[in-house]
Amino acid sequence: MSLENLRLIRDVAHYRNLSKAARVNEISQSAASQALQEVERELGVALFDRSTRPLTVTAAGKLYLDYCRDVLRRQDELQASF
């Protein structure tokens, strides 16, 4: 998994909107959707419930989101130390 995908997932959860998260990450909505689907396929679980508007994070998504935030925080700390 790439840092870009981790940021995207974090932002989808924050905005609860795939299009808004795509804009923030400067990618198309289609690219964001494909990236999210690929991560979900790799994990074998849905991270977001797409049947609701706004999007909601699934139980598995909440666990994964904690991981995303931790990795991104550590990456920021690493960059700041140099």
Protein Blocks (a to p, Z undefined) as FASTA:
>chain_A
ZZklmmmmmmmmmnopaklmmmmnopafklmmmmmmmmmmmnopafbdfkbccddddfkl
mmmmmmmmmmmmmmmmmmmmZZ
